[in-house]
Amino acid sequence: MLKPARILTFKCAKCAKAVKVFLQKVSACSHVQPYQGICSCGEIRRHATGNAAAVQSYLQSTGEAWTHHH
């Protein structure tokens, strides 16, 4: 099983600068790998890979400490 990348880079939707997102620590849920970063313009960038439902739940959360339980 491959380990997820710890840092990914995206283009900011607000200012088009490069923004790095970092792999977040998660609980026992191994079916989602959440990422988050903040652009220099202040825009929060979120990304996730893994189970589609868990990814959607993470991307819709409002930025508080994210946990996912079955």
C-alpha positions in Angstrom: 0.0 0.0 0.0 1.4 3.4 -1.0 1.7 6.2 1.5 0.0 9.4 0.6 2.1 12.5 -0.2 2.6 14.7 2.8 2.5 18.0 0.8 0.6 18.8 -2.4 0.6 22.1 -4.3 -2.4 23.7 -5.9 -3.2 27.1 -7.6 -5.2 29.4 -5.3 -8.7 30.0 -6.6 -8.7 33.5 -5.3 -5.3 34.9 -6.3 -3.8 32.2 -8.6 -0.6 31.9 -6.5 0.7 28.4 -5.6 -0.5 27.2 -2.2 0.8 24.1 -0.4 -1.5 21.9 1.5 -0.3 19.5 4.1 -1.5 16.1 5.1 -3.6 16.3 8.3 -3.4 13.8 11.1 -6.5 11.7 11.3 -8.0 9.2 13.7 -8.4 5.5 12.9 -10.1 6.3 9.6 -7.7 5.1 6.9 -10.2 5.6 4.0 -9.6 9.4 3.7 -6.4 11.5 3.7 -7.4 15.1 4.3 -5.1 18.0 3.4 -5.3 21.7 4.3 -3.3 24.8 3.7 -3.6 28.6 3.7 -2.5 30.8 0.8 -0.5 33.9 1.4 -3.7 35.9 0.5 -5.5 34.2 3.4 -7.7 31.8 1.4 -8.0 28.3 2.9 -7.4 25.5 0.5 -8.7 22.0 1.4 -8.2 18.8 -0.5 -8.7 15.1 0.3 -8.2 11.7 -1.3 -9.8 8.4 -0.5 -13.4 7.2 0.0 -15.8 9.6 -2.0 -18.3 10.0 0.9 -15.5 10.8 3.4 -13.8 13.2 1.0 -17.1 15.0 0.5 -17.8 15.2 4.2 -14.3 16.7 4.8 -14.6 19.3 2.0 -18.0 20.4 3.3 -16.8 20.8 6.9 -16.3 24.4 8.0 -12.6 24.1 9.1 -13.0 22.9 12.7 -11.1 19.9 13.7 -12.4 17.3 11.3 -13.1 13.7 12.4 -15.1 11.0 10.6 -16.7 8.1 12.2 -18.9 5.4 10.8 
